[in-house]
Amino acid sequence: MSRTKLGLYFIALLSIITFACTGSKKYAKKAEKFEENGFYKQAADYYFISLRKKNTNIDARIGLIKNGQKVMDDYLREFFMAHSSEDYKKSVYSYIKVQNYYRKINETGVELKIPNYYQGYYDEDLKVYLSNQYDKGTELLSSGNYDQSDAIFTEINRLDPDFRDADKLAILSKAEPLYIKAEASFDKEHYREAYKHYTSVLKLDKNYKEASEKREYAHKKAMLTIAVLSENQFYPKETQQLNAYVSNQLVDANNPFLTIIDRSNVDKIVEEQKIGMNGTVNQNIAVSAGNLMGAKVVLLGKIVNMKKTDGRLNSKTVEAYKKVSYQVYDKSIKANKTHIRYDKTNYTSHYQKNVVELSYQYKLISVETGQVLRTGVYSDNIDDVLDYASYSGNLKELYPKPNATSSEKINLDRHINGKKTIKSTDQLIINIYNSISKQVSNKVIDYEKSRL
């Protein structure tokens, strides 16, 4: 078996054994085995673990100094060869490996030896490497290869945060392509998209070119100002209530591109527009009113159907049985014996059901063109039920029939303990308002997000 294969086998065997071993001494023993067979890197790793577990382990400390220095010498040799051949990138990253290994081992208090002049070699090579990378990055930046220039300037900043103006050029590499996209969208009057790109630019540099001023302008142009109007019909009061819920849902969405015109301003303009129009608001009047209010779109909504059913409380007497235990003297056993009988009784069953049905139609209309942008009808029905029984006696003694099964007894007990309150139709209407207004609000927001 070759030395390489033997070494791999030995490493694997020790790795398996180590899973079952804990403690500083045991790791040090494993390290000694590796060291005896010439595997100083693995030995250094195990001595390091041993010292981390117990910093006062002298054998582990001596072993780490000896074997860790051999590993360090390998890293230094790799660095020096790269330095001698003027392979500046390899030289820089080889010396970073040296530094990282030094810091790792130094955590245990062991200080490995690095010739002082090696730092000078590294500083020279780093300066040359960074200068070459800087020139390459600026060339890529000027030719519009922003991703590549960004990668280079980011690397420079990582290696030396103070190197020339690489930090500013890294921001430029990220911001400029976003600014170009923003400008293109702005020129096409795709203001919502332009706002998004300008915002990304300003997160990188709050003073970047004209991004701040143009973002503000794009935001104003992209703003969707909405007036929510009620189309009067058979349910004017309820329609106004539901439309108010729709307005509130749109406000609560916190969409930066949505502005809802204040209800008082809406009512004032609508009243003026109703003059000579028999008090009705239709699509044409809605567009005219929206224009006067400075709205870009009008949401015209109305309840087309509504039905409230206040259920009547129905109570009825239900026959049942009371379980009675009594004692009878039994001569054969000369003692009392318990007997069971079921006496007829009754309880009262109560039932009521309140129901609300509602259908709502909305149209989202462009004030500029009069075009219907979105429309829909939402219907919902909701009910609440009161269903319980009352009994004046001891519930434990009440049974639906003689010798009833356990499930039959449980069902009766549940009925006795049933819900004794019921939501009014006014409360149910509020639930429907919430449900429908959320659906309508989502449709409006979906439209807003679809714009450029």
N, C-alpha and C positions, 0 to 999 in steps of 0.2 A: 504494500500500500504506500502511495506517495506521501510526502510530508504534508502537502496541502490537504489531501483527503483525510489523512490522519488527524490533522488539526481541526478540520470541520467536524469530524466525528466526535472529537474530544470536546469541542465547544458545545455541540448539541447535547452531549451526554451531561455535561456540567449544568447546562441551562435547565434540563429536565429536573435534575436533582435539586437545583436552587429553588425551584418553586415550593419545595417542601421545607426549605431552610429559612430561618429567620435569625436575626441577631448579628451584631458586629463581628464576632469571632468567626462565625460560620462563613460570612462573606470574605473575611480575610483569608481563611483556609482555602476557599475556592480560588482566590487571587494567587495564592502561593502555588497552586497546581498549574495555573496558566503560566506563571513566571518560570517555573521549573521546565516547562515545555517550550519556552521561547516566545510565548504569545504576550508580549509586554503591553500591547494596547488593551487587550481584554483584562490583563492583570490590573492595569491602572484603573479601569472602569470599576472593577470589584473592590479594589482598595478604596476608591472614592466613595462607593456606597457604604462600605464598612465604616469609614470615618464620619460619614453623614449620620450614621446610626449612633456612633459613640466616638466623640471627638478626642477622647483620651486614649484611644487604642494606639499604643506606640508602634506595634508591629505594622499596623495598617498605614500609619503616617510615614514610617521609613520606606515601606513598599511603594507608597504613592510618590514619594520624592524621587525614588530610583526609576520606577517605570513611567511615571508621568513625564519626567524629563526626557526620556527616550522618545515618547510620543511628541513632545514639544520640539525636539531636535528634528524629527521628521517634517513637521510643519515648517520649521525655520529653513530646512534644506529646500523644500518645495518653493518657499518664498524667494530664497537667494537665487535659485536657478532662473526663476521668472524675472527677477530684477536684472540678472546678468545678461539675459537674452533680450532685454527691453520689451518684454511682454507686459505692458503696464497694467492692463486689466487683470491678468492673472496674478501679477505681483500684488496689486491692491487687495484683491479678494483672498489671496493666500495669507496676507498679513492680518486681515480681519479674522481669519480662522485662528491665527496665532493668538490674537487678543482675546477672542472668545474663550479659547481653551485655557488661557492664563486666568481669566476671571472666574471660570468655572472651578478650577482647581483651588484658586485662592479663597473660595468660599469656606474651605476646610481649614484655612490658616497655612496651607502649604504654598510657598512662593517659588515658582519655577524660574530658571535663569534664562534671560533674553539679553544678548549683547546690546549695549546701549546704541551702537552705531546702526543697528537694524531699524530703529525708529527713524533715523535720518534718511536711510534708503527709502523707507515707506513714504515719508513726507515728500521726497523728491518725485517718486513715481506717482503718488497721488496727484500732485500738482500738474504733472504732465498729462495724466489720464483725464483729469477734470477739464483741463484746457482743450484737449482734443474733443472730448464729449460736448463741451460748450460750443465749440465751433460747428460741430456736426448738428447740434440741436438748433442753433440759430439759422443754419442753412435750411434745415427741414421746416422750420417755422416760417421763414420767408417764402418758401415754395408751397406753403399751405398743407404740409403733412403734419397736422396738429397732433394726431394720436402718437406718432413716433417722437415728435419733439417733446410732448408732454412726458412720455416715458423717460426720455433722457434727462430732462430738467428735474423730474422727480427723483431720479437716481442721484443726480448731483446734490440736490438738497439733503438727501439721506446721508450721503458721504461727508458733505461739508455744508451745513446750513448757511454759512456766511460767504459762500463762494460767489463773488461778483453779484450780479442781479438775477441769478438763476431762479430765486424764489418768485420774482415778478414775471419772469419768462414762463415759468410753470403755470402761473395763473393765466397769463396771456394765451398759452397753448390750450387751456381748457375753455377760457371765456370767449375767445375770438370765433370759434366755430358756432357757438351758441348765439353770439351776437349776429353772425351772418344769417343764421336761420331766422332770428327775430326780425332782422331787416327785410328779408325776403317776404315773410308773412305780413309785415307791416305794409310793404309796398303793394301787396295783393289785397290789402284791406281785410286780411284775416286777423282781426285784432285780438280775438281771444287766444289764438295760438301765439301771436306775437307777445302778448302779455306773459304767457307761460315761459317763453324763452328769455325775455328780458329779466324776469324774476330769477331764473337760474343764473344769468350773468351777474346780477347784483349780489347774489349769495357768495360769489367768488370775489367780487370787487365792487363795493357800494358806489364807487366813483367812476366806473368803467364807461368811458366815452359819453354818449348821450342816452345810456340805457335807462337812467332814472326818469328823465323827462319823457322819453318815448313810452316807457311803461305806463306812466300816469295817463298819457293821452290815449294809449291803446285800451287801458282799463275803462276810461269814460266812453270810448266808442263801442267797446264790447259789452257794456252794461245793458242788461235787458230789464227795462222798466215796465212793470206790469200793473195794470189797473184791473181789479176784480169787480165785476159788475153783476147785478142781479137782473135777470130777464123776468119781468113781472108776469105772473100768471095766477093760477089758483092758490098758490102757497107763498105769497110774498114775504110774510114774516119769517117762515121757516127757511125759505131760500136765502134770505139775508143772513140768518143765523149760520147756516151751513157754509155760505161763502166766507163768513168771518173766520170759520174754522180753517178753510182752505188758505186764507191769507196768513193766518198764524202759523200754519204748517210750513208755508213758503219762507216766512221770516225765520222760523226756528231751524231751517235747513242750513243757515249760515253760509250760503253760496255767495262768493265774492262778486259774482256777475249778476245777481238778482237784486232789484230794488222794488219794493212793493209800495205803491202810492198810498198815502195815509187815507183811512176810511172817510174822514171828515171832508177832505178835498174831493174824493170821489162823489160823495153824496151831494155836495154843493153843485158840481158840474152837471150831474145827472138831473137834478131838479131844474136847472136852467134849460137843459136839453128836452125836458118833458113838455115844455110849454107848447101848446097847440098840437101835442102828439097823443092826447088822451091818456097821459100818464103811463105810457108803455115804453119799454126799452127793447129795441130789436137790434139786429146785427149792424145795420147802417148807423143807428144812433150811437151804438157802442163804439164804433170806429171813430165817429165824429167827436164823442166825448173823450175818448182816449187821446186823440190828437190834441185837444185843448189842454189835457192834463200833462202832456209831454210824454205819454206812454209809447213804447214801441210795440207792445202787444196788449190785447185786452182778453181777459178770461171772462167769458160770459157764461154764467151758470144758472140753472133753474132746476127745481124739483118738479118732475113730471108726474109723479105718483106718490101718494103717501097715505098710509092706512094705519090707524091706531086702534087696537082692540084692548079695552080694559076689561079683562075677564071678570066674571061674577064669581064670588066665593060660594062654592057648592059644598054643603055639609050633609052627610047622611049617616044614619045609624046602622051599624054593622053588628050582626050577631056574633058572639064569641063565647068563650067558656072560661070560668074561673076554677083553677085547680085548688081543691080543698083536701087537706090531710086531717084524718080523724082517727081516734083510738077505739078499738073494740076488744073486750076481754075475751081471750081464747082459753077455754077450759083445758084443752089438750096440753098447752104449754104453761098454763096457770100464770099468764102474763098478758098485758095489753099488746095488741098487734096493730100496726099502722096500716090504714087503708086509704085509698085515693078515690075521690069522686070529682066529676066535672059539673059544676053548676052553671046554668045558662046565665049570661050577662051580655053586655054590649059596650061598644066604644063608638066614638064619632070620627068619621073620616072627612077631611077637608081638602078641597082641591080648587086651585085657581091658576089661570094662565093668562099672562099679558103678552101681547104681540105687537110689534111695529114693523111695517114694511115700507121701504122707501126706494125710489128710483131718482137718480140725479143725472142730468145731462150737462156737459160742458163743451165749450168751443174756445180754442185758443186762436185768436184772430190777429193777423198782422195789421197794424194801424196804417202802415205805408201803402200796402197793396190791397187790403181788405180780404186777403186770402186766409182761409181756415187752415191753420198750421197743424193743429191736433184737435180731435174731437172724440167723444166717447160717452157711453151711458153706463153708469154704475148702479147696480141694484143690490140691496141687502135686506135681510130680514133677521130679526132677533127676537127672542122670547125669553121669558123667565117664568118658572113654575113654582107654585107653592103646593106642597103635597105632604100632608102629615096627618096623624090621628091623635086624638086626645082621649085619655082614660083617667078617671078619678081614683081608681084603686091602685093596688100594688101591681106594677108591671110584671114582676117576676111570676105572678100567679095567673097572668092572662095568656090564653092559648087560642089559636084560631079554631080548633076543634079538639075533641077528646083524643088523647094518644097521638098528638101531632108530632111530626118528625122534627128533628133539631133544625133543619133548614127552614121549615115552615114557621117555627118559633122565632128564628133569627129575622126572617122577613117581616114578621109582625112587629118585632121590636124596632127594626129600622124604620118602619112606617110611623110608629109612635114618636120616634126621635127625629123624624124628618124635618126639613127646612121649614121654618115657621115665618119667614119673611119673604117678601117678593118685591122686585124692582118695579117702580111705576113706569108707565109708558114714557113719561118725560125723561126718566133716567135712561131708558133703553134708547131713546132718540139721541141722547148725547153719545152713547156708544157707537151708534150708526154714523153720526157726524164725524167722530174721530176716525172711524174705519174708512169712510168714503173720502174724507179730506186728505188722508195720507196717500190714497191711491191716486187722486187727482194731482196732488203736489208732486208725487214721484214722476208722473207723466210730464209735467211742466219742466221739472229739473232734467229729465232725460232729453227733452227738446233743447234746453239751454246748453247742455253738454255736447250736443251734436253739432253745434255751430262752430265755425272756424273763427 
